[in-house]
Amino acid sequence: MSVKEISEAIESGNILFGVKQALKYGSTHSSVSSKKGAKASSSSGKLKNVFIAKDTRDETVEKLDAAGIEFDVLKSKADLAKELNLDFMCEVFSIK
């Protein structure tokens, strides 16, 4: 099911690869602006789903957890690359 979602997102151009993109577009934490203490969350809620490979590095999982990003765990990086017909391995897939 999830691999199918990723495949469809790749075809439609609604996919982001990597932890940096997931953190940029999916962070649920608000940052406090310097003017009047107002809160701004410019990137919150822009991702529909986030998926990670089961062999994702611990530090990557910790970064996603710290940012409040929920994710589902899928197959290994090699299996995902093969099933999605990618010529690279990726730990984090985000669907916009």
Sequence and secondary structure as in RCSB ss.txt:
>XXXX:A:sequence
MSVKEISEAIESGNILFGVKQALKYGSTHSSVSSKKGAKASSSSGKLKNVFIAKDTRDETVEKLDAAGIEFDVLK
SKADLAKELNLDFMCEVFSIK
>XXXX:A:secstr
 HHHHHHHHHHHT EEESHHHHHHHH    EE SSTT EE TTTT  SEEEE TT  HHHHHHHHHTT   EE S
 HHHHHHHTT SS  SEEEE 
